[in-house]
Amino acid sequence: MHMYLVTRRRGFASPGELEQAAARSGAAGERPGSGVNWIRTYALAEDGGGLGAVCLFEAESADAIRLHAQAARLPVDEIVPVADTVVVRPDPVGEST
């Protein structure tokens, strides 16, 4: 398994739409043989409204992520392999401003 970042720019019109997409993604990832483990997502405030996302996945391959996105009806702008992780401090708990 390898780590990948997936960008989904301007993929969601509202927080509710993002929540629905997250539910579909979770269900698709739980299917046996999906080849992906969804780690986390950061929602992005896009210019002009709407939301994008940057998602971290552990996956067998970029193709497994593409198949997962297709099964969950999710946009994919870019899939980038993660070379290394540098943790300066843990993610803050709570909402960002």
C-alpha positions as semicolon CSV with decimal commas, in nm:
position;residue;x (nm);y (nm);z (nm)
1;M;0,000;0,000;0,000
2;H;0,114;0,354;-0,082
3;M;0,000;0,697;0,034
4;Y;-0,165;0,942;-0,211
5;L;-0,312;1,291;-0,198
6;V;-0,621;1,343;-0,411
7;T;-0,740;1,691;-0,507
8;R;-1,105;1,763;-0,578
9;R;-1,125;2,134;-0,670
10;R;-1,469;2,296;-0,677
11;G;-1,623;1,950;-0,645
12;F;-1,905;2,030;-0,403
13;A;-2,171;2,301;-0,400
14;S;-2,240;2,286;-0,025
15;P;-2,135;2,122;0,302
16;G;-2,435;1,889;0,268
17;E;-2,317;1,774;-0,074
18;L;-1,969;1,711;0,069
19;E;-2,123;1,505;0,353
20;Q;-2,317;1,294;0,101
21;A;-1,999;1,241;-0,100
22;A;-1,815;1,137;0,216
23;A;-2,083;0,877;0,291
24;R;-2,053;0,735;-0,062
25;S;-1,673;0,733;-0,034
26;G;-1,683;0,551;0,298
27;A;-1,922;0,288;0,165
28;A;-1,713;0,233;-0,150
29;G;-1,393;0,202;0,054
30;E;-1,547;-0,056;0,287
31;R;-1,623;-0,297;0,002
32;P;-1,394;-0,601;0,008
33;G;-1,114;-0,569;-0,243
34;S;-1,152;-0,192;-0,287
35;G;-0,776;-0,149;-0,246
36;V;-0,815;0,187;-0,069
37;N;-0,821;0,316;0,287
38;W;-0,948;0,672;0,329
39;I;-0,737;0,844;0,596
40;R;-0,865;1,205;0,610
41;T;-1,000;1,495;0,411
42;Y;-0,950;1,868;0,437
43;A;-1,241;2,070;0,294
44;L;-1,132;2,375;0,095
45;A;-1,322;2,705;0,078
46;E;-1,326;2,780;-0,294
47;D;-1,341;3,125;-0,454
48;G;-1,699;3,209;-0,542
49;G;-1,844;2,963;-0,292
50;G;-1,860;2,589;-0,289
51;L;-1,606;2,349;-0,153
52;G;-1,311;2,154;-0,277
53;A;-1,119;1,884;-0,095
54;V;-0,774;1,741;-0,045
55;C;-0,796;1,378;0,060
56;L;-0,529;1,145;0,197
57;F;-0,561;0,779;0,098
58;E;-0,361;0,466;0,152
59;A;-0,409;0,261;-0,164
60;E;-0,271;-0,019;-0,374
61;S;-0,233;0,217;-0,670
62;A;-0,354;0,539;-0,827
63;D;-0,583;0,324;-1,043
64;A;-0,747;0,184;-0,728
65;I;-0,821;0,543;-0,622
66;R;-0,969;0,621;-0,965
67;L;-1,194;0,314;-0,941
68;H;-1,297;0,412;-0,588
69;A;-1,383;0,765;-0,704
70;Q;-1,586;0,628;-0,994
71;A;-1,777;0,391;-0,763
72;A;-1,849;0,678;-0,519
73;R;-1,928;0,929;-0,797
74;L;-1,651;1,165;-0,685
75;P;-1,447;1,409;-0,893
76;V;-1,070;1,364;-0,915
77;D;-0,849;1,645;-1,039
78;E;-0,512;1,503;-0,944
79;I;-0,361;1,202;-0,766
80;V;-0,014;1,262;-0,623
81;P;0,200;0,995;-0,453
82;V;0,320;1,098;-0,106
83;A;0,699;1,073;-0,076
84;D;0,722;1,131;0,300
85;T;0,532;1,273;0,597
86;V;0,663;1,547;0,824
87;V;0,446;1,603;1,131
88;V;0,528;1,926;1,311
89;R;0,226;1,904;1,540
90;P;-0,100;1,710;1,532
91;D;-0,404;1,848;1,351
92;P;-0,593;2,095;1,572
93;V;-0,923;1,974;1,710
94;G;-1,233;2,174;1,627
95;E;-1,338;2,406;1,349
96;S;-1,099;2,629;1,157
97;T;-1,168;2,996;1,102
